[in-house]
Amino acid sequence: MPSLLQAGRFAEARALLCVGADEAAPITQFYLGIAVGGIDGEAASCEHYERALAVLPTLHSARNNLIRGLLKRATPASFAAALAHAEASAELQPDAAEMRYQLGVVRMHCNDLDAAADAYEGTLEIDASHVGALVNGAHVLAQLAADGDACQRARLLRVARLGVAAGLWAHELQRPPHRLPELCPGRPWHDKRAFGFVALLEAAAPQIRAELLALRGGGGAASAAAAAAPFSAVGGRAAHDASLVAAGAWREYPFLGGGMRHDAHCARCPVTASVLERIPEAVGCAMSGGGESLFSCLAPGTHLRAHCGSTNARLTCHLGLLVPGGATIRCGTEAREWAEGECIVFDDSFEHEVWHEGSADRVVLLINFWHPMLPPDKRRIDMSGQAGAGEYEMI
């Protein structure tokens, strides 16, 4: 039976289990859970795991698979049930780092970040090099420290140092989930003169700015509503990004990203689109899922919490278009300001944070592009093996 399931022959396995096995046996229900989950999705398999556990509560693989199925159902009731089972798993296996980590994942789904951080730190007490606990622990603690809480900041740095000691990261302020060691040590800020396309961007800045103003309704006389209308709130395409907004509003107008070209947006801003298409390292990054190119707009009063980008395989360029003053970005330990018509280049895998205390929108053309030291054959994003990946647990 395990061989059929591992080969993905779920329908054959279910047929055999239904006619040739003791359906009351916990192992039968366990294997039925895997088969049904493979056919109809993990959310459909929960009842089989529950039946197995009712007879044999120590069938840990069934409980772990049940938790996955309950999370897939994504309802308040299923999250509550998953939490109860994750707590039971951690209690039944107190020395198992993976069970403590699983508890952290479930608590994250329940949006209990304090408790999730506790679980990840508990995981690291058992296994100081647990990749999932390091990545997710740093992510959660960065959110908890967003309001300047010194205690949470200290906890974050302790986790970061464990990650450095484990070889996951090279620097406590550079904590991307996907890191290429050959690009380390990196640096937060780069000299824009090292990148040939910067001259192209800065030369075209007046025309790009004119397209932006037309998009926003004509410039200074436009109402705030008209200026905001073409833009969408950040987080609509990548839910994680919405969590970066500690205060205010962050909106975007994408041209390239997620492996696609936004044709309607490019048609409305033809000069901008034409310039972007002359930067192959940006086009390749966007079309390979490694980054994006877009207008990025911050409303006055916006604070983007300290965070690290997903990978050091890319760098980020900002071309200042509307810069009213009062807007600052910190990358690593150094803070800088934007200037209209000028570029800045930084490595967003380093911790960075943004404040906008000005009186009008700040808008830049944001461009992610491949790190110049990244070989062409590695210019892709492969997140396999990262925290959160996995398959059905077998016994």
C-alpha positions, 0 to 999 in steps of 0.5 A: 500500500505505501508503494502505491501511495508514494507512486501517486496511484491514489485511486488504485490504493483507495479501491484496494483499501475499500474492498480488502482491508479492515476499515475500522483499523487505524492504519486503514483510515490513515492510508485512506486519508492519504488516498482521498487527499491525493484525489480530492485534496488534503481538506477532504481527508480529515475525517479519515485521520480523525477516525484513525486517531480516535482509535490510536491517538499516538498515530502521530503521522495521522495527526500531522496530516490532519493538521495540514488538511485542517489548515487547507480548509481555512475556516475559523473552526478548522484553524481552531481544530488544527491548533488543538491538534498541533498543541497535542502533537507538541505535548506528546512529542516534547523533544521533537523540534518539528512538532514545535515548529508545526505548532508555530506554523498553525499559530501563524495561520491563527494570526497569534504572532506572539505565540507563534514566536514562542513556538519557533524559539522553542523549536530553536532550543531543540534544534538551533539550525532548524531552517523553518523556525529560523525563517519564520521566526525572524519573519514573525519577530520582525512584525512584532518589532515593527512598532519599535519594541526593544524586547522584540527587536532583541529576540529578532536579533537572537534568532538572526544570529542563530541563523548566521551561526547555522550558515543560513545567513551571512549577516544578521541584517540579511535574512532572505528565505532564499540565499545564494552563498556565492553572492555573499558577503553582500552589501546593502547599498550599491553605487548606481554608476556601476549599472549601465541602465541607470543612465537610460532611466535618468535620461528618460525620467522627465517622460516617465514622470509625465506619463505618471502624472497623466495616469494620476489625472494631470498632476497637481490639480488632480484630486487625491481620489483621481490620483489614486484611482489607477493604482491598486493596494499592495497585497492584492497580488502577493498577500504577504506584502500587505503585512509590511504596511505598519501605517498609511497606504502603499499602492502600486501600478505594475508593468512586469512581474510574476512571469507576466507583462501587464499589457494594459498598463504598458499601453497607458505608459508606452515610454515607461514600458519601452525603457523597461524592455531595454533592461534585460536583467529587469525583464528576465527577473520579472518574467522568471518570477524573481521580481517586478517593475512597477510604480510604487506609491506611498501616501503621507504617513506611511510606514513600511516595517523593517523586513528582508526581501525574499532573495539575494539573487536580485537587486532593486533600483528606485527612480524618483518621480514624485518626491515631496520630501519627508520620505526616507529609506533605511537599508542595513544601517544607513538611511537615504532619501530619494531625489526626483529624476535620480536612481538609488540601488540597494539589496533588499535582502538586507533589512530595510524600512521606509517612512514617509512623513511628507505632505504628498504622495511619494512615487518611484519606478521600482525595478528588481533586476538580477544581481550582476554577479549571478551566473546566467544559468542561475537566473531563476527562483527555485524555492523548493526545499524552503520552509513550509514545503512538504508532502504527506507524512508516511509511516 
